[in-house]
Amino acid sequence: MIQRTAAERLLKLANSFRSVAVVGPRQSGKTTLCRKSFPTKPYISLENPDILEFATKDPRAFLNQFANGAILDEVQKAPHLFSYLQEILDATKKKGLFILTGSNNFLLQENITQTLSGRIAYIQLLPLSLQELQQSKKLKANYTWHIFNGGYPEQIVHKINANDWYNAYVSTYIERDVRQLKNISNLSLFMKLLKLCAGRTGQILNLASLANDCGLDPKTVSAWLSILQSSYIIYLLKPYHQNFNKRIIKSPKLYFYDTGVACALLGITDAKQITTHATKGFLFENMVVNELLKQRFNAGKTDNLFYWRDKTGNEIDVLLDDAGKLTAIELKAGETIASSFFKGLEYFAALNKKPIIQELIYGGKQEQQWSNGIKVKPWNKLIS
């Protein structure tokens, strides 16, 4: 079993709050993390039809079974429980009483905000990070392996063929679960949108273009993208709005929360194909953006990641804003450093009146500190 970085934080929060919610994509390891962290708590899956019926018809009796709390899995399926949970949590001083998990961030967060605000802590658990893979001695020498295989624990731990696993994941969870959230009846159009999104990985989102290519209206595409976001399928990297007296792009960039899903949708069937694939650079970006997100979420921080691009094409792939302290990060899949790699960083640094941290993350193996102040990091030395 792979040790999850978030485990320490989960236990810490459970000692401070009466309840903790763990959210993230389907199969990201939420259930395993919670059951391992709280082995004495009853585990209740609300995906079980009989249990869900009991919880729906008699929620008070259902919750009264668990005087010492429980792990309630996929709790967003029974939103009516939150009001009853509020009553129980208000009447107790016990810490870590109920541990909730969910795979739809919007539904869970909406119910938490309405009924459990101030009573519950919140953890976002994404698939395995490079740090977790390194600690478990599963980090490979070639980043294309990690792009192709992604980070879902079941596929990696049990060494399931990535093609088989991700095709099943798309069919079981994305086609079935996600589209049902919005009652999407036209599966072919929904899958067409998904595949078009995969082809636009790492690119600025153009709703009108995406809608036109799908044969849908922009409002429908926007609604479907929101569902994919809240279900942890796609991630939209926000633009950095500070102007610097330049006209800047204000649309987000589109990424997938897991590169293995993107590869499956792109029809990539082997890690070696990534080396010559048209989306290689974008998939590398996606992998690194995912890793930066995982590091922040595992530490209990908000994502706080941005990108910056002006109308003339000057761009910073990732901007990390920590209370006004900026880190500008350039991402390059190439394994050999070229002076052109630094162009965007040098341009952006010249616009800033305050000093910024500058980093280049690339597909090679050497860590360097350049005289221009830019720190060069190999992809496998991202681990903080």
N, C-alpha and C positions, 0 to 999 in steps of 0.2 A: 504493500500500500504506500502511496506517495503522501508524504507529510505536507499539509497545506499551510501556507504562510498565514492565512487568515485565522487559523485555529487559536492562536494566542490571543488575538483581538476579540474573537467570539467569546472566549472564557472570561476575559476582562470585562466586557460589556455585560455579560450575564451576571457578574458579581456587583454591577452598579445599577442595572435597570431591571424592572420586573418582567420585561419581555424583550426578546430580540428577534428581528426579522432578517432572514438571509434570502436575498433575491439574486437571480442570475439566469442565464440561459438553461434550457432543458439539458440535462445530462452533464452539467458543469461540475457536479460533485457536491451539491448542497446537502442532499440526504445523507451521504456518507460522512461528510464533515460533521453534521449535527448529531448523528447517531454515535459517532466515535467520541465526540466531545461530551455527550451526555448519555452514557451507556445505561444509566438506571431509569431514564425517562421513558414512558411508553411512546412508541412511534405509531402515529395514526396518519394514514394516507387518505386524503379526501378525494383521490381518484378512484377509490373503491366505491362502486355504486351503492352498496348496502350501507357503508359508513356515511356516505354523502346524504343518503335518504334519511338516516337517523338524525344527522346533524341539521338537516333542513326542517324536518317535521317537529323535532323536539330539541332545539339547541341548548336549552337550559339543562335538561337531563343529560344530554351528550357531554357537555363541559363539566358537569358535576361528578362525572366518573373520575376526573383527574384532579384530586385534591392536592397532589404534589406536582401538578403541571404535566405537560406532555410536549412532544414534538408534533406539530400539526403541519403536514406536508401538502403543498399546493393549496394553501388556505384561501387563495383568491377565488376558488371554485365555490366557496360558501361565504359570500360577503356579509350575510346576515349575522354571522358569528361575531363580528367585530364589536357590535353593541353589547353583546353578552360578555365578551372578553373585557370590555371596558369596565363593566360592573364588577367582575371578579378581581381585576387588577387594582381597582380603586379600594377594594375591601381588604387588600393584603399588603404586607410589608416584605413578603418573600421576594428575593431577587432571582432572576432567571427562571421564573415560573413556567412561562410558555415560550417555546422557540418556534417561530413561524417560518415557513419557506414558501417561495412562490416564483414562478417563471414569467409572470407578466408584471413588469415594474409599474405600469400605469395603474392597473386595477388595484394592486396591493398598496401602492403609495397613496392612492386616492382614499382608500378605506382607513389607512393609518392616519392620514391627515385629518379626516373627519371625526374619528372616534378615539384613537390611541395616542394622539400627539402628546408628548411629554412623558409618556409611560413606556415607550419602546425605543430601542436603538436599532440601527439599520446597517447591514453589511451587504455589499455587492460582491458576489463571487463569480468571477469569470473562469473560463477554462484554465488549464495548467499554464503557469508562467515559465519562462526560461530558467528563472531562479529555482523554481520547484523541480524542474527537470534536471538541472545541474546537481542539486542536492541529493536527488535520487539516482544519480549516475545514468540518466537517460538523455543527456544533452548530446546531440550528434555534432560531427565536425562540419557538416554542410547545412547551411541555412535553408536550402531548397527542401530538405527533408522535413523541416519544421513548418515551412509554408504549406507543403502538401498534406502533412499529417495533422496539422492544427494542434489543438491542445486539449481535446476532450479526454478525460481520464479513462473511460472504459475502452476506447479504441487503442490508447497507448499502453495501458497496463496489460490488457489481454492480447495485445499484438494482433488485433483484427485488421484484415485488409482494408486500407483506407477507402478504396472505391466502394467496397461492400458496405462499410459502416456509414459513410456519408450519404450514399444513395438512400439507405434505409432512414437516416436522420431526416433528410429532405422530405421523404415520403411520409414518415410517421409524424414528425413534429411540425414541419413547416407547412406541408400541404394540408394536413388535417387540423392541427391545433390552431395555427396562426390564422388561417383563412376563416375558421369558424368564429373567431372573435368579432369579425366584421360581417359575418354571413356572406362571404364572398362565394358566389355561385359559379362564376366562370373560372374554373381552375386553369385552363390553358392560358388565359390572359394574365392571371396571377403569376404563373410560372414564367411567362414571357417577361413580365416586369422584373422578377427576381434575376433571371439570366441577363437581362439588360443592365441591371444594377451591378452584377458581377463583372460585366465588361467595362463598367465605368468606375471600378474600384480605384480609389486614390485620386479621382477627378472631381472637379467642382460640379456640384449638383445643378443641373439645368432641368427644372420641372417641365417646361414647355417642350423641350426636345425629347425628354423621356416619355412624356404623355403622347407626343406625336408618333414616336417609334412603337409605342404599345397599342396605339389606336384607342386611347382613353382620354378623358378630359383631365386637365391638371388637378382639379379638386379631388377626383377619385384617386389619382396617383398619390397626391399628398396624404390622403386618408390612409391608403394602404401602406405608405412609407412610415406613417406614425405607428401603425400596428407592428410593423417589422422592427421599429426602434424599441418600442415598449416590450417586445418579446425577445430582445437581445439578439436579433439577427443582423441588423445594420446599425452602424454608428455614424453619426454626423458630426464631423469635426468643425467646430464653430470658427468663423473668421474673427481675427483680432481687429477691433474697430478703431483703435487709435489712429488718427489720420496721417500724422507727419507731413501735413500739407500736400498730400498726394491723394489722388482718387483711388480708392481701394475696392476690391471685390467683397461683396457682402453676402454671398451665398456660401453655404457650408460645403465641405468636401465629404464624399461618401466612402465609407469603409465598411467591412464586415467585422463583427466581433470575433470571428474565427476564420482564418485563411483557408482551412480545410473545406469549409462550406463554400467559400468563393471558388476554390479549385474545382469542386464537384459541379458547381453550376456552370463553370467555364468549359467543362468537358475534359479537364486535365486528368489523365489516368496514371501518371507516373511522375515522381519528383524530378526526374531528368528532363522532362518536357519543359519545366519552368525555365531552365537555362536559356532556351531560345524562344520562349513564348513572348508575344508582344506585350503582355502585362507584367513581365518579370519585375521591372522597377517599381510598379505600383503595388504588386503583391509584397515586395520587400518593405515598402513604406507601411503597408497594412500590418505586417508582422511586428514592426517596431512600434507603431502607434498602439497596437494591442498590448505590447509589453509595458509601455509607459503607463497605460491605463491600469493594468494589473498591479503594477507597483504602487500606484496611488490608492487604488481601491483596497488593496491588502493592508495598507497602512492607515486606512480609515479616512483618507482625504477625498475631496471632490476631484473630478477629472482635471479641471482647470487647464485643459489643453486647447490650443488654438492653432490656426495657421494664418499667415499673412501674405497677401498678394496685391500688388497695385495694378492699375489698368495697362501698364506698359510691360507687364510680365515678370517684374522682379518679385521673388517669392521666398518665404521661409516655410519649410515643410511643417515644422512644429514649433510653437511658442509655448513655453511653460511659464505661467504667471503665478509666482508665490508672493502674495501680498505686495505686488508692484515690483518684485525682483524678477527680472526677465531672463530666461534661458532660451536662446535661439538655437534650434537644432536642424541641421541639414541631413537628409537621408539619401544615401547613394548605394545602389546594389553592386556597383563595380568593386572588384577586389584589389584594384590598383589605384592609389590616390593620384588624382590629377589636380593641377592648380585651378582648373575650372570649377572644381567642387566647392571652392570657397567664395565664389562670386556673390551668391545671394547673401551669405553671412556678412561679408565685408560691406556690401551695399547697405544692408539693414543696420549694421553697427554705426555706419557713418551718419545715418538719419537720427540716431538717438543721442540725446544730450547726456544721458546717464550711462555709465558702463553697464554692459550686459555680459552674461556668460555665453560663450559660443562653443558649440559642439558639432562635430561631424561624425555621424554613425554610418559605417560603410560595411560592405560585404567581405572585407579582408580580415587579416589576423593580427596586425600590428597596432599597438597603442602608442600614440605619439602626442607630443605637445609642441605645436608650431610657434614660431616667433611672432606671428600675427595674433597670438592670444587664443587661437582655436585649438581645442582639445579634440584629438582624433580617437574615436573608440571603435573597435571591432564590434560586430553585431552580438557576439557572444560575451562581450564584456559590459553589457548594459546593466548587469546586476548591481543594484545599489546596496 
